Amino acid sequence: MKNFPVGRLFLTTWLVYLFHFRHLAAGSDRFVLLVRAIVEQRTFRLDAYQTSPFFGDVVSFQGHYYSNINPGAAWLGVPFWAIAHFFYQNIPPASPLRREEIHHFLTHFITTACTSSLLSALAGVLLGLWAYQRSKSQWRGILTVFLYNFCSIAFFYSTRLSQNSLIASLSIFVFILLFKPQILKVKSYRTQLFCIGFILASGLVIDLTIVPLAGIVLILLFWQNRNYWLVLRYFLFGTIAPLLLLLFYQYLCFGNPFLSASNVFLDQAAIPEPSVSLTRQLFQRFQSLFTYLFSPQAGLFIYMPYLTLAMVYLLHHNRQSLYFKHNEKRYILGVFVAYSAFLLALPASYLQYTLFGCRYILPLVPLLCLTFALHFRPPHYHLGIALIALGFLINLAGAQQGYDTDNIIIYTLIYIFRGAWFPLLDWLQTGLPDDFNALPSVLNPSGIVFLLLLMLIVIWWPYFFPYPKSRG
């Protein structure tokens, strides 16, 4: 760890994410409103925000409104906004800073900076540290960080309060705990099992897309401990607190601990599936799988084209154990199969709204990034570098423009012609109160790029040009 710039890589990633923060992002307002309701109203109900322009993505139950998804992402942000709100509420009510637009923006920015952005930056750097310690190669570790944090759709989802990036971060923590817990200073196997159980259960509180990963982890743990299953009780102990909190939340909101917000939402907004033959249903399911793997709308191997080589490496080196042990390779292949089966199991109508890339299988992405970084070597250097550059361009376009898209090829071409941009500028130009109407005119993307580069130079200058040691 001493030779690997963990701190600098973390600060770099976190800072870039904050500069690309996307306010009013699709799906984020429901979490922001829940954070505000818990901190400011002491309730899980969103009734007080019915007249807010940010009200949406809610379910109505017995005359009250609730977030339409599991509350974990909002819960993580509650402590940070509670601290900030302690000071914010002391601002005079007549101040422009107390306007609803500013209030909502600050809640979103602070909770994103301290949850999605922070955990993604930390998880990506720890994954790079895993690669460095396994390969003894610093550039492979740094490449892993760069691939996951900036050349994958994690970039897009880490710039907003998103359950998808949080689940992907938890998947990295689980991978490290399974195969190299020393990175997290975990020495006891019982503690290791407890932490894995706690993280997976916490992931369930955040979003159901953790389920395929949890299934593979359970299979692996049962196989590893097949002669002594009793030790898995520590795994179960770790799951208790998060699951009890989720059940208590569901009981308070819906009167039934086993009735989730997602169930209520699907019952109210279910799109009736047309009656089709079994053959047609199978075709639609495989069409959805193709969409999430190979299409310009959401394809895993289109948004991150270098992952094609990662799969080739994983299959070609299946019998070798140069960088991955056999259980680790089986785990990665198992996660790929599990998430492919997950996509096949979802109704076709549920996958129509793709947003940006294959967000439902984001926990798979860091494992494939790691695979590519560890096996990348001649004669694939030129091809690999070209694919990495293309992946960076695609995901930079997504993070900077921040729009939803149904064709990443057209989307990227628009970005090339438009040039550097930041989502914050969109909000400053359209969503800021009139009191601040002079602010957008003094900001431009070139100035923001310059400021970001200046801060990165400050972070990295001592690394490349260390100060001479004192002789005294």
TAJO-V434190 format. One record per residue. N is the residue number from 1. RES is the residue in one letter. PHI is phi in whole degrees, 0 to 359 (NA if undefined). PSI is psi in degrees with one decimal (none if undefined). BURIAL is # if it has 9 or more other ideal C-beta (glycine too) atoms within 8 Angstrom, else .. Layout:
# TAJO-V434190
n = [N;N]
res = [RES;RES]
phi = [PHI;PHI]
psi = [PSI;PSI]
burial = [BURIAL;BURIAL]
This chain:
# TAJO-V434190
n = [1;2;3;4;5;6;7;8;9;10;11;12;13;14;15;16;17;18;19;20;21;22;23;24;25;26;27;28;29;30;31;32;33;34;35;36;37;38;39;40;41;42;43;44;45;46;47;48;49;50;51;52;53;54;55;56;57;58;59;60;61;62;63;64;65;66;67;68;69;70;71;72;73;74;75;76;77;78;79;80;81;82;83;84;85;86;87;88;89;90;91;92;93;94;95;96;97;98;99;100;101;102;103;104;105;106;107;108;109;110;111;112;113;114;115;116;117;118;119;120;121;122;123;124;125;126;127;128;129;130;131;132;133;134;135;136;137;138;139;140;141;142;143;144;145;146;147;148;149;150;151;152;153;154;155;156;157;158;159;160;161;162;163;164;165;166;167;168;169;170;171;172;173;174;175;176;177;178;179;180;181;182;183;184;185;186;187;188;189;190;191;192;193;194;195;196;197;198;199;200;201;202;203;204;205;206;207;208;209;210;211;212;213;214;215;216;217;218;219;220;221;222;223;224;225;226;227;228;229;230;231;232;233;234;235;236;237;238;239;240;241;242;243;244;245;246;247;248;249;250;251;252;253;254;255;256;257;258;259;260;261;262;263;264;265;266;267;268;269;270;271;272;273;274;275;276;277;278;279;280;281;282;283;284;285;286;287;288;289;290;291;292;293;294;295;296;297;298;299;300;301;302;303;304;305;306;307;308;309;310;311;312;313;314;315;316;317;318;319;320;321;322;323;324;325;326;327;328;329;330;331;332;333;334;335;336;337;338;339;340;341;342;343;344;345;346;347;348;349;350;351;352;353;354;355;356;357;358;359;360;361;362;363;364;365;366;367;368;369;370;371;372;373;374;375;376;377;378;379;380;381;382;383;384;385;386;387;388;389;390;391;392;393;394;395;396;397;398;399;400;401;402;403;404;405;406;407;408;409;410;411;412;413;414;415;416;417;418;419;420;421;422;423;424;425;426;427;428;429;430;431;432;433;434;435;436;437;438;439;440;441;442;443;444;445;446;447;448;449;450;451;452;453;454;455;456;457;458;459;460;461;462;463;464;465;466;467;468;469;470;471;472]
res = [M;K;N;F;P;V;G;R;L;F;L;T;T;W;L;V;Y;L;F;H;F;R;H;L;A;A;G;S;D;R;F;V;L;L;V;R;A;I;V;E;Q;R;T;F;R;L;D;A;Y;Q;T;S;P;F;F;G;D;V;V;S;F;Q;G;H;Y;Y;S;N;I;N;P;G;A;A;W;L;G;V;P;F;W;A;I;A;H;F;F;Y;Q;N;I;P;P;A;S;P;L;R;R;E;E;I;H;H;F;L;T;H;F;I;T;T;A;C;T;S;S;L;L;S;A;L;A;G;V;L;L;G;L;W;A;Y;Q;R;S;K;S;Q;W;R;G;I;L;T;V;F;L;Y;N;F;C;S;I;A;F;F;Y;S;T;R;L;S;Q;N;S;L;I;A;S;L;S;I;F;V;F;I;L;L;F;K;P;Q;I;L;K;V;K;S;Y;R;T;Q;L;F;C;I;G;F;I;L;A;S;G;L;V;I;D;L;T;I;V;P;L;A;G;I;V;L;I;L;L;F;W;Q;N;R;N;Y;W;L;V;L;R;Y;F;L;F;G;T;I;A;P;L;L;L;L;L;F;Y;Q;Y;L;C;F;G;N;P;F;L;S;A;S;N;V;F;L;D;Q;A;A;I;P;E;P;S;V;S;L;T;R;Q;L;F;Q;R;F;Q;S;L;F;T;Y;L;F;S;P;Q;A;G;L;F;I;Y;M;P;Y;L;T;L;A;M;V;Y;L;L;H;H;N;R;Q;S;L;Y;F;K;H;N;E;K;R;Y;I;L;G;V;F;V;A;Y;S;A;F;L;L;A;L;P;A;S;Y;L;Q;Y;T;L;F;G;C;R;Y;I;L;P;L;V;P;L;L;C;L;T;F;A;L;H;F;R;P;P;H;Y;H;L;G;I;A;L;I;A;L;G;F;L;I;N;L;A;G;A;Q;Q;G;Y;D;T;D;N;I;I;I;Y;T;L;I;Y;I;F;R;G;A;W;F;P;L;L;D;W;L;Q;T;G;L;P;D;D;F;N;A;L;P;S;V;L;N;P;S;G;I;V;F;L;L;L;L;M;L;I;V;I;W;W;P;Y;F;F;P;Y;P;K;S;R;G]
phi = [NA;297;267;250;284;302;298;293;295;296;298;299;297;298;296;298;299;294;292;257;307;249;279;56;285;303;87;274;300;297;284;297;296;292;301;296;296;292;285;262;248;58;209;268;280;254;302;292;250;300;268;288;293;260;287;173;55;236;240;258;220;52;84;233;251;222;298;269;214;304;271;303;299;290;301;298;276;301;300;287;287;298;293;295;291;303;272;297;290;275;289;305;302;282;293;302;292;268;300;302;297;290;303;294;299;297;299;294;296;294;291;293;301;262;233;303;293;294;293;296;298;295;296;297;292;295;296;296;296;302;296;295;292;284;266;59;235;294;292;290;296;294;299;300;299;297;297;287;282;234;251;231;292;300;302;299;279;273;261;212;283;228;289;293;293;294;296;297;297;297;296;291;299;295;301;295;296;289;241;205;295;299;299;264;62;260;252;276;293;295;296;301;296;299;295;298;298;295;293;295;293;296;298;294;292;276;195;286;290;282;301;301;296;299;298;293;298;296;300;296;293;295;291;294;247;297;266;205;292;298;294;290;298;291;297;296;301;293;278;297;299;299;291;295;297;295;297;294;300;293;292;295;277;241;74;216;298;255;255;270;298;296;296;297;297;294;293;276;245;299;269;300;283;296;285;229;290;300;298;294;297;297;298;294;294;291;294;296;298;298;302;275;246;230;269;294;286;205;298;306;272;261;291;229;298;293;291;299;294;300;293;298;298;298;283;292;262;300;267;263;229;294;244;247;284;299;295;292;294;297;296;296;297;296;295;298;295;297;284;294;295;299;294;294;281;284;300;300;294;288;258;292;267;271;63;215;77;271;296;290;245;302;300;284;301;299;293;285;299;298;300;297;297;283;257;293;196;304;268;258;301;296;296;297;296;297;291;297;299;294;297;295;299;299;279;294;301;294;291;279;276;75;273;282;214;240;205;291;293;296;302;291;297;299;295;301;283;282;89;302;205;224;304;301;294;300;291;298;276;235;251;278;300;298;298;247;294;274;296;301;290;262;248;212;299;296;295;292;300;299;297;298;298;298;292;292;297;300;291;262;304;296;286;273;229;296;291;296;288;290;272;283]
psi = [-27.9;-33.6;-1.3;123.1;67.4;-51.6;-44.2;-40.1;-40.1;-49.2;-39.7;-50.1;-47.3;-42.1;-43.9;-41.2;-43.5;-36.7;-24.2;18.2;132.1;104.1;156.0;34.5;147.9;126.3;-8.3;-31.5;-33.6;-33.9;-41.2;-43.8;-36.9;-39.5;-46.4;-39.8;-42.6;-46.2;-43.6;-27.0;-10.6;43.1;160.3;-8.6;145.2;20.0;-36.0;-11.3;17.3;-32.4;-1.6;141.1;-9.7;5.3;125.6;173.6;48.4;165.7;146.2;127.2;115.7;44.3;4.6;157.9;139.9;160.6;144.2;17.0;166.0;147.6;1.8;-42.2;-39.4;-40.6;-39.0;-33.0;-13.9;-48.6;-37.0;-40.6;-29.5;-40.9;-47.3;-37.7;-27.2;-37.4;-36.5;-37.6;-12.1;-6.3;135.6;137.9;-27.3;-10.5;142.3;-23.8;-15.3;2.9;152.4;-39.8;-43.7;-41.8;-50.0;-40.3;-47.5;-40.2;-45.3;-45.6;-47.7;-44.0;-36.2;-46.5;-33.4;-1.6;-83.5;-52.2;-45.8;-48.3;-36.6;-44.2;-45.1;-46.6;-42.0;-40.7;-39.7;-35.7;-41.2;-37.3;-38.6;-46.9;-39.5;-45.9;-32.6;-40.4;-15.5;25.6;117.2;-39.3;-29.9;-37.1;-44.7;-38.1;-40.1;-45.7;-46.3;-43.0;-49.2;-46.9;-27.1;-19.1;14.0;170.5;-7.4;-30.2;-50.7;-48.0;-11.7;-4.5;13.9;164.3;99.2;135.6;-27.3;-45.6;-33.4;-42.3;-41.1;-39.7;-43.1;-35.2;-33.8;-43.4;-40.5;-43.9;-43.9;-42.5;-33.9;-42.2;-13.4;64.3;-15.6;-27.8;-35.5;13.4;30.9;118.2;-34.4;136.4;-33.6;-42.4;-38.8;-48.3;-41.8;-44.8;-40.6;-44.7;-41.9;-42.7;-44.5;-40.9;-37.5;-37.1;-36.5;-33.7;-27.7;-50.6;149.5;-9.4;-2.6;-17.3;-48.2;-40.9;-44.1;-37.6;-44.0;-39.8;-42.8;-42.3;-44.9;-43.9;-39.6;-37.2;-43.6;-30.9;30.4;-20.8;-6.6;73.6;-19.6;-26.9;-20.6;-4.1;-28.0;-32.4;-45.4;-39.2;-37.9;-26.9;-15.2;-54.3;-50.5;-41.1;-38.6;-39.1;-42.1;-43.8;-39.0;-41.3;-45.9;-33.3;-44.0;-36.6;-44.5;2.9;4.6;116.5;-18.4;10.3;108.3;164.5;-35.9;-39.1;-43.8;-44.0;-44.9;-34.1;-36.2;-32.7;17.1;133.2;116.9;125.5;128.7;147.5;111.6;165.6;163.0;-38.7;-42.2;-38.8;-44.5;-39.7;-42.3;-38.1;-44.8;-28.3;-39.4;-41.4;-43.1;-41.0;-41.4;-3.3;-39.0;-2.6;156.6;-15.1;-41.8;11.0;128.3;-44.6;0.7;-46.8;-29.7;75.3;-25.6;-16.5;-17.3;-45.1;-34.2;-42.8;-38.2;-45.2;-44.1;-42.4;-38.7;-38.0;25.7;-33.8;-4.2;157.2;40.4;-49.6;-30.2;136.0;163.2;-39.7;-33.8;-41.8;-41.0;-37.1;-46.6;-44.9;-38.3;-40.6;-39.8;-46.1;-40.6;-42.9;-28.1;-42.7;-35.2;-43.4;-38.1;-30.5;-22.7;141.9;146.7;-36.4;-26.1;-21.6;8.9;-34.1;99.7;-21.7;-94.6;100.7;-170.0;66.4;-28.0;-21.0;24.9;-33.1;-20.1;-28.6;-47.8;-32.3;-38.4;-34.3;-43.4;-42.7;-45.1;-47.8;-36.0;-30.9;-2.6;121.2;169.2;150.9;24.4;12.7;-51.9;-45.0;-45.0;-43.5;-40.2;-41.7;-37.1;-45.2;-40.3;-41.9;-39.3;-44.2;-45.2;-46.1;-26.9;-40.5;-42.2;-44.4;-36.2;-37.9;-37.8;5.3;161.6;152.0;153.3;6.3;103.3;-24.0;-49.8;-41.1;-44.4;-38.3;-39.6;-41.6;-40.3;-42.0;-30.9;-39.0;-173.2;139.5;162.1;134.7;-30.8;-33.8;-34.1;-45.4;-40.1;-32.5;-21.4;-29.2;-1.3;142.7;160.1;-23.6;-21.7;23.7;-13.3;-17.7;-48.5;-29.5;-20.6;2.0;142.0;156.5;-34.1;-41.1;-38.7;-40.3;-44.1;-44.1;-42.8;-46.7;-38.5;-42.8;-35.8;-36.2;-41.6;-38.6;-42.0;-14.4;-48.1;-22.4;-43.7;-26.3;72.2;148.8;140.7;141.9;143.8;137.6;-11.4;none]
burial = [.;.;.;#;.;#;.;#;#;#;#;#;#;#;#;#;#;#;#;#;#;#;#;.;#;.;#;#;#;#;#;#;#;#;#;#;#;#;#;.;#;.;.;#;#;#;.;.;#;.;.;#;.;#;#;.;.;#;#;.;#;.;.;.;#;#;#;#;#;#;#;#;#;#;#;#;#;#;.;#;#;#;.;#;#;.;.;#;.;.;.;.;.;.;.;.;.;#;#;.;#;#;#;#;#;#;#;#;#;#;#;#;#;#;#;#;#;#;#;#;#;#;#;#;#;#;#;#;#;#;#;#;#;#;#;.;.;.;.;#;#;#;#;#;#;#;#;#;#;#;#;#;#;#;#;#;#;#;#;#;#;#;#;#;#;#;#;#;#;#;#;#;#;#;#;#;#;#;#;.;#;.;#;#;.;#;.;.;.;.;#;#;#;#;#;#;#;#;#;#;#;#;#;#;#;#;#;.;#;#;#;#;#;#;#;#;#;.;#;#;#;#;.;.;#;.;.;.;.;.;#;#;.;#;#;#;#;#;#;#;.;#;#;.;#;#;#;#;#;#;#;.;#;#;.;.;.;.;#;#;#;#;.;#;#;.;.;.;.;.;.;.;.;.;.;.;.;.;.;.;#;.;.;#;#;#;#;#;#;#;#;#;#;.;#;#;#;#;#;#;#;#;#;#;#;#;#;#;#;#;#;.;#;#;.;.;#;.;.;.;.;.;.;#;.;.;#;#;#;#;#;#;#;#;#;#;.;#;#;#;#;#;#;#;.;#;.;#;.;.;#;.;.;#;#;#;#;#;#;#;#;#;#;#;#;#;#;#;#;#;#;#;#;#;#;#;.;.;.;#;#;.;.;#;.;.;#;#;.;#;#;#;#;#;#;#;#;#;#;#;#;#;.;.;#;.;.;#;.;#;#;#;.;#;#;#;.;.;.;.;#;#;#;#;#;#;#;#;.;.;#;#;.;.;.;#;.;.;#;#;.;.;#;.;#;.;.;#;#;.;.;#;.;.;#;#;.;.;#;#;.;.;#;.;.;.;.;.;.;.;.;.]
